[in-house]
Amino acid sequence: MEAKRQLPNVLVTGTPGTGKSTTCEQIAEATRLRHVNVGDLVRSQDLHCGWDEEYSCHIIDEDKICDALEDQMNRGGNIVDYHGCDFFPERWFDLVIVLQTDNTVLYERLEKRGYPQKKLSENVECEIMHVIVQEALESYREEIVQVLPSNTVEDLESNVERTVQWYKQVTCHVR
Ligand SMILES: Nc1ncnc2c1ncn2[C@@H]1O[C@H](COP(=O)(O)OP(=O)(O)O)[C@@H](O)[C@H]1O
């Protein structure tokens, strides 16, 4: 952990629908980490430069997002939830978790979410091609990147449990 941080920062990334928010909420409940949902932050603080009609999502402003998060990331104690990971400063994170979901399971989750067909198939394809895993491995030291399956409730429980154990270990000297 960076010396100036009392508590670590964790990034939970992965294709939409892999379970980032669910996982982060449960980890946040069990630790002193604060859940930072970057998508919500973009919407609430207008950290975007318009709306992409084709994909029905905001065109995010990466610099604005990093500026908005800089102080709290320097203080530590955040669990950041976002479906991309290559624009955050590498120094922010002590652990990077990439969630992965089998394509049939992911397809059903995104269908339930009402994604338009194009957005749905592009996201499933992104997952099949391991796009976010590659992005994470190119952006962070391999030792801090953990690729974890997120298909079942048992996977979810195990991912939460191992992250909470990691947190306890790195914070055992913090009062
Ligand atoms: N490991 C899992 N097993 C079963 N269902 C899951 C799992 N992770 C997430 N889900 C479900 O999948 C849906 C998408 O999860 P969510 O956390 O919103 O994903 P993301 O934040 O990555 O878009 C939710 O309905 C959630 O309850």
The ligand as a Tripos MOL2 file, in Angstrom:
@<TRIPOS>MOLECULE
LIG
   27    29     1     0     0
SMALL
NO_CHARGES

@<TRIPOS>ATOM
      1 N1        -21.9130  -13.7940   -9.0100 N.pl3     1 LIG1
      2 C1        -23.2060  -13.5680   -9.3300 C.ar      1 LIG1
      3 N2        -24.0650  -14.6160   -9.3840 N.ar      1 LIG1
      4 C2        -25.3480  -14.4260   -9.7160 C.ar      1 LIG1
      5 N3        -25.9010  -13.2240  -10.0190 N.ar      1 LIG1
      6 C3        -25.0950  -12.1580   -9.9890 C.ar      1 LIG1
      7 C4        -23.7240  -12.2680   -9.6470 C.ar      1 LIG1
      8 N4        -23.1790  -11.0370   -9.7050 N.ar      1 LIG1
      9 C5        -24.1580  -10.2020  -10.0560 C.ar      1 LIG1
     10 N5        -25.3170  -10.8530  -10.2270 N.ar      1 LIG1
     11 C6        -26.5830  -10.2780  -10.6900 C.3       1 LIG1
     12 O1        -26.3460   -9.8120  -12.0050 O.3       1 LIG1
     13 C7        -26.9600   -8.5490  -12.2240 C.3       1 LIG1
     14 C8        -25.8850   -7.5400  -12.6100 C.3       1 LIG1
     15 O2        -25.0520   -7.2770  -11.4730 O.3       1 LIG1
     16 P1        -24.4050   -5.8610  -11.2140 P.3       1 LIG1
     17 O3        -23.7310   -5.9510   -9.8820 O.co2     1 LIG1
     18 O4        -25.3840   -4.7510  -11.4200 O.co2     1 LIG1
     19 O5        -23.3140   -5.8300  -12.3940 O.3       1 LIG1
     20 P2        -22.3800   -4.6200  -12.9050 P.3       1 LIG1
     21 O6        -22.2510   -3.6570  -11.7600 O.co2     1 LIG1
     22 O7        -21.0910   -5.2850  -13.2360 O.co2     1 LIG1
     23 O8        -23.0340   -4.0530  -14.1180 O.co2     1 LIG1
     24 C9        -27.6850   -8.2200  -10.9300 C.3       1 LIG1
     25 O9        -29.0310   -8.6020  -11.0870 O.3       1 LIG1
     26 C10       -27.0060   -9.0610   -9.8840 C.3       1 LIG1
     27 O10       -27.8710   -9.4160   -8.8380 O.3       1 LIG1
@<TRIPOS>BOND
     1     1     2 1
     2     2     3 ar
     3     2     7 ar
     4     3     4 ar
     5     4     5 ar
     6     5     6 ar
     7     6     7 ar
     8     6    10 ar
     9     7     8 ar
    10     8     9 ar
    11     9    10 ar
    12    10    11 1
    13    11    12 1
    14    11    26 1
    15    12    13 1
    16    13    14 1
    17    13    24 1
    18    14    15 1
    19    15    16 1
    20    16    17 2
    21    16    18 1
    22    16    19 1
    23    19    20 1
    24    20    21 2
    25    20    22 1
    26    20    23 1
    27    24    25 1
    28    24    26 1
    29    26    27 1
@<TRIPOS>SUBSTRUCTURE
     1 LIG1         1 GROUP 0 **** ****
